[in-house]
Amino acid sequence: MEGKKGRKNRFWSDVEKRSICARACVHRFWIHYLVAAISAA
């Protein structure tokens, strides 16, 4: 496909990185919580 060579990498700001990491960590926590709740039921 054309246009890939000229594509620039997107640079993330520190705030964006932190918010993305926080969201991923919370998401992971909820998955573990739900799995534990379901297995305990």
Buried (B, 14 or more C-beta within 10 A) or exposed (E): EEEEEEEEEEEEEEEEEEEEEEEEEEEEEEEEEEEEEEEEE
